[in-house]
Amino acid sequence: MEWEIVIGLEVHAQLSTQSKIFSGASTAFGAEPNTQACAIDLGFPGVLPVLNAEVVNMAIKLGLGINAEIAKRSVFARKNYFYPDLPKGYQISQFELPVVGKGYLDILLDDGTTKRIGITRAHLEEDAGKSLHEDFNGMSGIDLNRAGTPLLEIVSEPDMRSAKEAIAYLKTLHSLVRYLGICDGNMQEGSFRCDANVSLRRKGDSKFGTRTELKNINSFRFVERAIMYEVERQMAILEDGGKINQETRLYDSAKNETRPMRSKEEANDYRYFPDPDLLPLLITEEQIAKVRSELPELPQQKHQRFKEVYGLSAYDATVLVSSRAMADYFETAVAASGNQAKLTANWVTGELSAALNKSDMEITSSPVSAEELGKLVLRIADNTISGKIAKTIFESLWNKEGDVDHIIEKQGLKQVTDSSAIEALIEKILAANPQQVADYRSGKDKLFGFFVGQAMKESGGKLNPKQLNDLLKEKLTSGS
């Protein structure tokens, strides 16, 4: 392939404050349309915006989390444009002097290597309202509840070279803002939205190609599909001798295609100027130090600790630290398992995650507590039950049928570890299948699985697998 893909992402993270960035109106999601927009949000004459102090602390947290420069002085500006869901006719944002300057995120790629993605800036701004196009008989409705909700717009450098790298960056950032507690990351509700800037250039060229911007994509899967479609579209145009128009495009997930929305604006089209109603934002070293002292353990730090303390692979650590809730669940379960870290990780990322996905549940709502899952792992480790029986017990735990030990006792699931009892069962199986025994001893090694299956069937799956395998091999080899 002679083309190089160049991708930069602009992420709008809705800050998890109870009130809006410049007013006391509620930011709660799901209220009746236009019930949470006050006079300040609507831009009524004579009202004045007052900055919500908590959004500043959240911006500082993000800056510290991405190893960025934090501006001691930043300025709010008016970004002027007309749109029905922007009642003031301008958006209060930051332009030349953002609160968070240059930083970076390290992302883990599929091949296990790490790549550093530069972050240009992150600035505070207010959200616009929302246009609704359904159920209005050919007209549009405007819901201004979201107007004035605080946002951090996080702008990356054009450092990503594939859709997979873009998704890795997006997931890393998504995890970070949730760890920091500044954004709930709910993409379906619009709390974490992404615009993707995509362009192509000949391999070896230093100059970037003309880019298109894909707007407001609300899932990781759709971001990846939109980028891949746009790359193919641009490549077809360029290889046919055409030129790419700089424009904003919408992604249609139903048709899996992008289509033009409007020509791409430049900054001067918005006629930015400092907002006369807001003083410059001043941040002190003391304020930064206070926020730093309150930071939680961040995903990359936790990832490293999980590898060092628990001996987990990079892959297992990556999955477990993808959310703070999952990492906390894992650590509680490990403690209850007697520090069976690898086995616990397998159950959290395997059986538990599959059950949660099937039921469309978050780990915080899991019917199986971390303590009970850890106890289940402990019973596997101390040979009370086998891994196969553990899956049956897990289902009972999920259905709230009691705790681990109660279920084992009630259902008679304790594993058979008495060697003499296992030997007696093996002799019975071998005596009942003389032809298979003769065939095995003549070199048909694959029949070993047949004997294991027969023994497990006869015992109801209660035999200790290792003891069964060792004793069976001994009996078949010795000929006695």
N, C-alpha and C positions, 0 to 999 in steps of 0.2 A: 504494500500500500504506500503510495507516494504522498499521501496527505497526512498532516499532523492535526489532530483535534485539539482545540484550545477551549477550555471551559472555565468560567468564573461564576460563582454563585452569590446571590444576594438573598439573605435570609431575614425574614421579619419574624422576630420572636416577641410574642405578646407577653408583657410582664405581669406577673401574678400579684398585682396589687388589688386591694379591695375597692379603691376609688381610682378615678381617671387621672391622667397626667397633669391636667390644669384645672380640674374641678373636683367637687366632692361626690359626683354622681357614681352610682354603682357600676362595676365592671362584670357583674355576675352574668353567666351565659344562660340563654334560654328564656329570657323574660318576653312578655308581649311586646310587639314592635312599638318603638317610640315611647316607651315608658321609662327609659333610663338615660334620657338626654336632657340636660338642664340648659339654662339660658347661656351659660358659658360655652357649652359644647355646640350650641346652635348659632353662636356668634351674634347674639342680640346687642343692639347699641348700648354702650355705656358699661358693659361687663368687662372685667379684667381677669386674665388667666393668672393662677398662682401655682407655681411648680410643686408637685408632690415630692417631698424629700426622699421617700423610699425608692423612687425610680432611680435616683442618683446613686444610692447605695447598691442597687442591683446592677447598674452600669459599671460601677467600680468592680463588683464581683466578677462580671464577665471579663473586664479588662485584666484582672489578676489571673483569671482562669486561662486566658489565651496568651499570657506572657506579654502583654501589650503596654505601650506607653499610655498613661492616663493624664489627660490634660488638666493642668491646674486652673486653666481658664478656658471655657468654651462658650459658644454663643448660639442662641436660638434665632432661626431665620424664618421668614415667610416664603413658602414655595407656592407661587401663584398659578392656579389653573382652575378652569370651570368644569365641574362635573356634578350631576344632580345629588350625589351622596356626600358632597363636600359643602355644607351649608354656608361656611364663611367665605367661600371663594378662594381660600388659601389653606394650606396645611402648615402648621407650626412644626418645623424640623430643624436639623442642624446642617450647615453646608460647609463653609470654609474651615470652621474650628469645631470639629466633633469632640465628644467627651472621651472617646477611646481611639487611640491612634494605632500605629502599626504593631501587629502581633503575629502569632502563628498557632497552628494546630498540627500535631503529628498524627498521621493516620496509618493504620495497619492495613497492608494490601494482602490480596489472596495468597501471594507466594511467601508470606511471612515477613517481608521487608517493610520498613517504615519509610514514609515519605512526608516531608514537611510542606504544608500548604500555608502560604503567607496570607495574612488578613490585613487588608488595607486600612480599615476603619470600622468603628461601630458607633452609630449616632442615635440619639434619642429623638423620637417624633411621636405625634399623635396619629392614631388610625382614623381612616375615613369611615363613613357609614357603609351601608350595604344595599345594593340595588337588587330587587327581587323581580324575576321575570315570569314567574308561573302564577296561574290562577287569577290573572288580572285582565282577561279577555283582550289580549293584544297590547296591553299597556304594562308599564313597570311600576312597582311599588318601591318606596324608599324607607328603610328601617335605619334610624339614626342612633340606635342603642350603642353601637360599636364606636361611634364618633367620639374621639377624645381618649380612647383606650390607649395606654402607654405601649409603645413599641421600641425595641432595639433593632435597628437595621444593621446587620453584620455583613460586610462586603469583603469577599475573598479576593486575592490576587488571581489572575488567570493562569493558575498553576496546575490545573487538572487536565489530564490528557486522555481520559476515557470516561464513559458513563459510569463504569464501576468505581473509578477513583472519586468521581463526584458523589456517588452514593456513600462511599466510605467516609468522605469528609462530612457529608450531611448527617450521617448516623452518629459520627463522633461528636459533632456540635450539638446534636439533639440530646445525646446522653449528657453532655457537659451542662447545658442549661437546666436540665432536670436535677442533676446532682447539686448544682448551685442553689436550686430552689427559686430561680427567678422566672421560670416559665414551665407550664405543665406539659408542654410539647404536644398537645392534642391537635393533630393535623386535621382531623375531621371537623373540628369546631373552628379551625382557622387560627389557632394559637401559634402555629409554627408553619409559616408559608415560605415557599421558595420561588425565586425567579432565576432562571438559568441563562447566562450569556454564552452563546455557542458560535464558534467560527472555525474555519479551516485555513491552513496555510501549507505551502509546499514544504516537505521535509527539508530541513537545512536553512530555510528562510528565517530571518530574525524579525521581520515585520509581521505584525498580526494581520489577519484577514478581516473583512467586514463582518461584524457580528449581528446576530439577531437575539432578541430577548424573549424568552418563553416565560409567560406570566403566571404567577399564583397557582403553582402546582401543589396539590395537597396530599401526596403520598410518595413514599420512597419508590414504589414500583412505577408510578406514573412519571416521576422525574426521570428515571432510567429510560423508560420507553420513549418519552418525549425527546430526550437528548439523542437517542439512537435514531429516531425518525428524522430529526432535524439534520443530523450528520449525513444521512443517506440523501436527503433532499438537496442539501447544499453541494454535496459531492457530485450529484447528477448534473446540477446546473453548471458547476465549474468545469467539469470534464466535457461538457457540451459547448464550452466557450462562452458561457453566460457570466453575469455578475450577480453578486448577492446584494440585495437591498437591505440597508440598515433599517430594521423595523421591529416592532413588538408583535409577537405572534401568540395566539392562544392554542393550548393543547386540548384536542377533543379526544377524551379517553375512550368513548364509545366507538369512534372510527379510527382510533390510533393514528391521528394526523395532527399537524399544526396548520394553522391558517392565519392570514394577516389580520391584525387588530387595528394598528395605526402605525404611521411612520415613527421611528425612534426619535424621541426628543433629545436635545442637548440641554445642558444646565442653563444656558442663557435663555432658553425658551420659557423657563419658569420664573424669570425675573426675580431671583432671590434677593432679599435684602434683610438686614437685622430686624427682628421683631421689636418695635418700639415699646411694647407693653411689658417686655421681659428683660430684666437685668442680666448681664453675663453670669454664667454659672461658675462659681469659684469653689475649688476643692482643695482642702488642706492635706498636708502629709499626715496629720493626726487622724483625719477621717479615713484616709487610705489604710493606715496602720490598724485602725479599729476594725475595718471591714476584713482585712487580711487575717486578723486574729480569730475571726468568726467563720472562716472558710472551712467547709468539711473536707475530708480526704477526697481528692478528685479522682476521676476514672483512671488516668494514667498511673497515678501513685498507687491506687488500689490494685491495678493490673500487675504492677511490679511486685507488690507485696504478696498477692495471691500465688504468683510463680515461686517466690522465694520461701514463703512460710509454709505453703501447702503443697509445694512441688507440682503444681498444675502446669499443663502445657499452655503455650501462648493462646491457642485456640480456645481451650476451656476457660481460661482467665478472661478472654475477650467477651465470650458469651455471658459469663456470670456478672461482669461489671457493666454490661450494657445498660442496666438500670440499677439505681441505688437500692430499690426494693428487692430485686433479685439477689444482689450482693449481700444484703442484710439477711435475707432468708437463708442463703447458703451458709453464712457464718454461724447462724443459730443452729442449723441442722448439723453442721460439722461438730459443733460442741456436744450435741446430743448423741452423735454417732461414735464417740470415743476417738475423734480425730481421724476418721476414715475419709480423708479428703477426696481422693480420686473417685471412690465409689459413690460418695455423696454428690459430687459434681455430675457424675453420670446420671444419677436419678433426677437431679434438679433440671438438667438440660435435656434429659430424655423423657422418661415416663411422665413427670410432672408437667413439663412444658407442653407435651403433646396433649395431655388432658385439658390444660388451660386453653390451648388454642382451639381444641374441639368445642369447648364450652364458651369460647369467646370471653374469657375472664382474665383479669389482671392477677398477678401473683399475690397481691395484697388481699384478694378475695378468695384465695385458695381454701377449699374445704379441708385440705390436709395441712395441718400446721407444720412449721419448720421442725418443732420438737418431735412430733410424731414421725415425720419422714426420717429424721436422724435416728430415732429409735428403731425404725424399720431397717435402716442400713446396719445398725449395730447388731440386730438379730441375724442378718446375713453374715456379718463378719464373725460372730461367735458360733456359727454353724447351727443355730437354733432352727433356721429355715434356709431353703435354697433360694437362689435368685428367681427361679420360675415361680415358686410358691409366693415369693414376695410380691409378684405382680397381682396375684389373687387378693392378697391382703391389702395392697394399695387400693384396689377397687372398693373393698369394704370400707377402708378409711375415707375414701372419696364420698361414699354413700352414708357416712356418719354412723357406722354400725358398731362403734366402740374404739378403744385404743388398741395399739399393736398387740400387746400381750393378751388382752381379752379376746381378740379375734383369733389369735393362734390357738388359745385354749379352747374356745367355744367351737371352732371348726375342726379341731384335731389336726392342725397343720404342722405340728412339730416334726422336724426332720429326723429321719432314722439314721443314727450314727453308730449303732451297735454292729460291730464287724461280723459277729457270728450270725446275726439275723440277716445281714446283707449276703453273707456267704451262702446261707441256706436258700435264699431266694434265687441266687445265681445258679446254684446246682439244680434247682427246680426248672429254671428256664433252659439250661443246657440239656437236661434230660428230655425235655419236651421237644427239642429241636435238634436231633442227632445229625440230620443231613446238613444243616447249616453249620454245625460244629465241624463236621468233616471238611466241608468246603472252605471254611475259614482256615483250618489248619493246613489245607493244601495250597494256601496263598491268596485266597480272596479276602484281603484285609478289610474291604469296605463293609463286610458283614458285621464288623464290630458295632457299628451304629444300630444295626438291627437288634442285637442283644441288649444294648443300652436302652433302646426304645421299649423292648418287651419288659425289661426289669422296671422301668419307670411306670409303665402302664399297669403292671401288676401291683406296684406299691402306691399308686395314686400320686406319683411324682414326689414322694416324700424321702427318697434316698439321697444321701449326700453324694453329689455328682463325682467328686474327686475320689472318695472311698470306693464308689461303685466302679469307676474306670480302672482304678488300681487293682482291685480284687478280681474284676472280670478278666483283665489282661493276664493276671497271674494264673487264673484257672484255665484259660484258653491255651496259654503257652505251656503250662506244665502237663496238660493232658489228663489231669486228675479231676 
